[in-house]
Structure formats: structure tokens, C-alpha cells
Amino acid sequence: MTSLAALRRPVVGRLGLAGLLSEAGDWMLLVALPLHVLALTGSALGTATVLVLELVPTVVLGPFAGVLVDRCDQWRLLTGACLAQAAGLAPLLLVDGAGDLWVVYVVVIVQSTLATVVEPARISIAAAVVPEDARMEVNGALALTAGLARLVGGPLGGVLLGIGGLPAIVAGDAASFLAAAVVLTVRRRPSPAAPLPAGLRPPAAPGAWLAGVRDLTASPALRRLTVVLVLGGLAQGAFVVLFVLFVVRDLQAGPADVGLLRGVQAIGTLAGALLLGRLMRQLSPRVVLAGSCTAFGLLSLVTWNGPLVTTALGVYVGPFIAVGVPGLAATSSQATLLQTHTAPLTRGRVVAAVLAVYGGAQAAGMLVAGLVGTGAALTAALQVQGCAYLLAGLVALRVPAAAVTTCGRPHVV
């Protein structure tokens, strides 16, 4: 079964379509709000603040969101999050100048807070609806819809902002969230599950959120996977900043070219869904993850050092398309390893804790990269960013391939 074939499963198809719609809305906002803040203030700091605020709830509230994922109906939780995100956009209609910037910041925090339940819930649902040997393809299908959302939502956010300003963004974004809620609601409901024995129920509050942190630190597999994600988060966070500096300084290109090179990565994601389906099924998730990180590192180093040969922009379109292929494979294998090494009763909070660590690493990467100038320090930072991915690939090979679950907790075999 390929990632595309996985989408033909009714439950996976609905989950993927809902993700496509809601994440397209996320990308509209991600593109439009920093641009609008920059237009209002002319300040790069204000724009950077929007990007950092999007990460704060993931880091601070992620473990608590995981408790909700484990203790609530995950389909209803996703539906409620979409409806709340649609309603939470309304204050943007009040923004009329730089003095209303605080409204934008509040909306960003609210939207990001509501989104903290989405990925843990999606990963938990995906693990529950298919056999273990089909998880890689299902995770690949969900990564594919995320790539499509980026391909559609990013440009659409820029277009709507240019045509109708923030009101157009609010209307388009709210429509995407409401449509996602409808898709999540119209589904075949499974038969009610039998009550769990008291000893196998999710940990009770207070302190329930700590169960995810405890499982994360107690499992050698999860600790190693977290190291991989920290290295990847640092590299990805640095990339967000260094990429712009590289295009402007080394390629001597403009904002439109920055948007072009970021957008074409989604083409590689689509290609990855077609090319990697059978390969990902034949290889273990840790091998796929290690290969993906290594490919990321090599493509980064080739790209960053390309100006030694040529600065022609067209030459760089290929590598930026190509990076979407390991991007799909990395996302799929990371989710599969998390599903394999977590118990169903605490999976939501473990995934949320891992994502919180990843978000913190991304923020750190952004901040460190933001201190880099445009001289020799930038050149050195670009090399370090690529090498971080290579190191992540080596660590990924140390993640155990399989686990068994006893009494609700995973044990490495």
C-alpha cells in the first residue's frame, strides 16, 4: 500500500482531507500575518515576534494538551479545535493600525494554543485505525496532505492579503477551519469500546501531564528519538532565518525569489509520495529517518556551497524541490517511531511532550541564527546547519526498531 492508496481508506481519507483544509488555513495565517505586521510597522522585530509567538504555546502548553488528547474523544477534540480556531480569527477584523498590533499577537497565541492538540490527536488516531505494518504509509499520506496544504495555503494567504487585506484572510481562513470541522463530523462512528480496567486507564490528574514526560525520559528509544528531533529542530529553526540571508546575500535575489524557493519544496513532497511508498514499506522507520536526515544534510551543504560554482537562481530550484522528498520520509518515519514506542493510554501526552521539545529547539535555532550577520559568520552557520542534520542521521540509527507493550507501557526489544 502506498501513501496515495492509504488515503482511499475512509477514515484516513477523512483525517487527511480535514488536515488539508485546516492546515491550508494555518499556512494562510502563517504567511499573511508576518507580512501584515511588516507593512504596519516596517519592523523586522515585529515580524519575528509573530513567528516566535507561534512556537510558545507548543513549548509551554504542549504537555497539558497531550492530557486532553489521551482523555477525550480525539475526533471531537479535533472538531472543537477547528471550530474554535474559526471563531478565534474574528478579533483580526478590529486591527486598523500599528496601535492594534497587540490584537494580532493575541490571535497568534490563541490559534497556536488551539493547534497544540491537533498533531498529537492525529498521530494517536492514525495509530489506532490501521494495523501496525501500515502505519508508515498512513503517516506518509497525512504528510502528503500537509504538503498540499502548504502548496495551496501559503500562496493563497499572500493573494488574499493583497486583494482584500485582513478581512479576506479572516474569511478564507475561517472557511477552511469550518470545512475541516464538517469533514471531521461526517464520519462513521466506531462501536463503543469496552471500559478499560482501572489499572490500565490514563493517569488521573493532578500531574497527569507528567506521565508523558516520565515515559519520554524512561524510554531509551524515545530519548534517542528526541535527540534526533532536537538536532532537526535546531537545524530547521536556523534554516528559517539563514535561508533568507543566503538567498539575499549569496544569490543576490529578492523577496519573490525567497517565496519561490520555499514554495517549490511542496512539489518534492508530492513526488516523495509517488516515489517512496514501496521503499518506506520495505525499510524500517529508523533507517528511513536516518536516510532522510542524511539527505537533508547533504542537500543543505550542496546548496549552501553552490555559489562557489554559480549563483543562477534556476540552478537552486532543483535542490529545493528535492528536499521535499526526504521531508515527507522524515515526517512519516518520525510519526511511526513515536507510535511504535508509545503506549495507547499515554500516546497523546508523550507526542505532545516530544513536540514541545522540538518547538523549543526550533525557537533556539531561530534565535541563534538571528544573531548571525551576513559575513563570514553566516558562511560558517550554514555549514553547521547542514552538519546538524548529518549528526541527526547518525543518532537515528541508534533508535530501536521495535517495541512491545505490556500493561500500557512500551518496552524495547
Secondary structure, DSSP 8 states (H G I E B T S, - for coil): --HHHHTTSHHHHHHHHHHHHHHHHHHHHHHHHHHHHHHHH--HHHHHHHHHHHHHHHHHHHHHHHHHHHHS-HHHHHHHHHHHHHHTTGGGGG--SGGGHHHHHHHHHHHHHHHTTHHHHHHHHHHHHS-GGGHHHHHHHHHHHHHHHHHHHHHHHHHHHHHHHHHHHHHHHHHHHHHHHHHHHSS----------GGGS---SSSTTHHHHHHHHH-HHHHHHHHHHHHHHHHHHHHHHHHHHHHHHTS---HHHHHHHHHTHHHHHHHHHHHSHHHHHHS-HHHHHHHHHHHHHHHHHHHHTGGGT---HHHHHHHHHHTHHHHHHHHHHHHHHHHHTS-TTTHHHHHHHHHHHHHHHHHHHHHHHHT--SSHHHHHHHHHHHHHHHHHHHHHTTS-S-EEEETTEEEE-
